[in-house]
Amino acid sequence: MSEYLNDTAYHRPVMLAECLAALDLKPGGRYVDVTFGGGGHSARILEKLTDGHLYSFDQDADAEAEADKLARPQFTFIRANFRDLVAELQQRAALPVDGLLADLGVSSHQFDTPERGFSTRFDGPLDMRMDPAGDLTAADVLNDYSDKDLHRIFGMYGEVTNARTLAQTVVAARRGRPLATIAELKKAIEPCTPRGKENKYLAQVFQALRIEVNQEMQALQEMLLQTADVLRPGGRLVVMSYHSLEDRLVKNFIGKGKFFGEVEKDFFGNETKPFEALNRKPEEASAEEIALNSRARSAKLRVAVRN
């Protein structure tokens, strides 16, 4: 049976076999899964450990409930945002680690729960918080942000081609009464939604809102910068992204040790960067896996080793 057929109803892990191979798991090693989600990757990592240990992060209460099912001495669940990586691991005397896995994006469970507001397929509240206790919701963004700020997030995070028109349409629609549900948002932006491309367009709009609500780009940069302090020399960094914005940050960080500008060099002209890429181009899911799990279509897996 293929590795990626191993899953749960809660969340089907993408490129499971590839992620496990990339981590180069040792039975006595110490590993971190910074995106527990439904626990698909964590469960399989734990199967490979004997006297090793796995620390898994997630800020979602639903994920914490799933983590309870994996309870064993080799496993610690940490209810926190992965931007707190070093602080949380230091607190548990868990540094350094041998491998770190980040499966970015939204879990299947979050997409499939209408009241979380992540999916365009259902009606529900305009929420989109990965941490249900977070302060900012998608409704707050849509109703409170200025025309200029909406234009920026739709263009930058959603790569929406008519971002300015979309922002103006939202501002005009909310004048009557605040936007509260997914159905209301869809109806409000119908005039600027391209005919025949509705699903793709709405996915871009929702992506932009979700990234802003959860500060995903800022959190990702903070987490990646901490990986150099978390992984031992020779340790593996394994990151799977689902859109070009994430992948660009990961690629630049691995290749240059920074997100913008050129790689820094020492006095002798040698590059000074914490990681060395193990795959020049990102690994992608097989056609067989994509046929079984459409989320795998956009997945890009990058692997690096700590210098």
Residue, then its C-alpha position, 0 to 999 in steps of 0.5 A: m500500500s502506498e505511504y500516502l494512503n495512510d491517513t485519517a478522516y481528520h486530515r490526509p497528510v500530503m507527501l507523507a513518505e517523502c517527508l519521512a525520508a527527508l527527516d532521515l529519522k533515527p530511533g533515538g533522535r529528537y524531532v519537531d513537527v511545528t504543524f501538528g494539524g491532524g497528526g498524520h505526520s506526527a503519528r508516523i514519526l512516532e512509529k519510527l522512534t524508540d527512545g527518541h522524542l517528538y515535540s509537536f506544535d499547534q495553536d488549534a484546540d481541535a488539533e490538541a484533541e487529536a494529539d491526545k490520541l497519540a499520548r505516549p512517553q516519546f511525545t509532547f504536544i505544545r499548544a503554541n504558535f510555531r513563532d515561539l519555537v525556541a522559547e517553548l523548546q528551551q523551556r522543555a530542555a529540548l534543544p538541539v533537535d535532529g530534524l524539523l518538519a513544517d507542513l504549511g497551510v490549513s488542515s483538511h479538518q479546518f477546511d471541512t468545518p463550516e463554522r471555522g470559515f476557511s472554505t468557500r464551499f460552505d456558508g459560515p461566519l467570516d472567521m478564519r482564525m487558526d487559533p480560535a482565541g485570536d483577536l482578529t477575524a476575517a470579518d474584522v479585516l473586511n469591515d475595518y481595514s481601509d480601502k488601501d490596506l484591503h488593496r494591499i492584502f488582496g494584491m500581495y497575499g492573494e495575487v488577485t489581478n483586480a485587487r483595487t476594484l475588489a477592495q473598493t467593492v468590499v468598502a462599498a458593500r459594507r457601508g450598508r451593514p457589516l459583512a458577517t458571513i461567507a455568503e454575504l461576502k460572495k454576493a458582495i464581490e460577485p460584480c468583480t468575480p471573473r465568470g467561469k473562474e469563480n472558484k479560483y478567484l474566491a480561493q485567492v481572496f480567501q487565501a489573502l484574508r487567511i494569511e492576514v488574519n493569522q499573520e502567516m508570512q510574519a510567523l513563517q519568517e520568525m519560525l524559519l529564522q529560529t531553525a538555525d538555533v534549534l537544529r544541530p549541525g547535520g540536522r534536517l529542515v523539511v518544509m512543505s509549502y502550498h503557494s508561491l509566497e511561502d515557497r519563495l520565503v523558504k527558498n530564499f532562507i535556505g539558499k541565502g540565510k535571509f529572505f531578501g537581498e544577496v547571501e552574506k560572505d565572510f572576510f575570505g569571500n565564503e558564503t555564510k548561511p546556516f543551511e545547505a539545500l539537499n534538493r535544488k528544485p522542490e519535490e512535488a507530489s506524484a500524479e497518483e497522490i494528486a488524484l487521491n488528494s487534490r491538496a497535494r497539487s500545489a505542494k512543494l517540498r524543500v529539504a536542507v541540512r544544517n551547516 
